[in-house]
Amino acid sequence: MHDGNSIWSGKEATLSDKSARQEFGLTQQEIVAAIRTGKLQFREGNMHGITWFRLLRHEVEALVSETGGQDHLRKKKLQKELADINKETRKLKTRLAAIERRRG
């Protein structure tokens, strides 16, 4: 049996409202509307006076699938995966260049 907090603490179980907008193409108005209708649970985060919503990834994915269709969700997930791979590739190239410079 899971307690109510366990779904919030899993690896990559949550994302911010900003990440949801970037990753899934949602608008802030769509996120707020989904929160108001109970489709999205949220926790409020605050750092340096800036407040944001922490959302459950599986609920955001369900919302995107419902509004844009399953193909839209799959496309957004693949775009995110490609962006992550490209980011990692850039990091590795930078690291390799630094190693090559040290090697002489």
C-alpha positions, 0 to 999 in steps of 0.5 A: 500500500502506498501512502499519499506522499509516495507518488510525489517522491519517485524519480521523475514522478513530478515536474514543474508547471514550467517544464510541463509547458516546455515539454508538452506544449501546454499553456499556463491557462490549460494547467490552471484550468486542469487544476481547478477541474481536479484533473491535475494535483499540485504542490506549491513550490517556492524559491527566492520568492518565486512560486511554481506548481509541482505536478504529477507527470502521469497526470500531465501525460494523461491530460496531454493525451486527452487533449491532443491525442495519444500520438501527440503525447508520443511525439512530445515524449520522443522530442523530449528524449531526443533533446535529452540525448543531444544535451548528453552528447554535448556534455560528453563532447565537451568532456572529451575535448577537455581530456584531449587537451590534458593529454597534450 
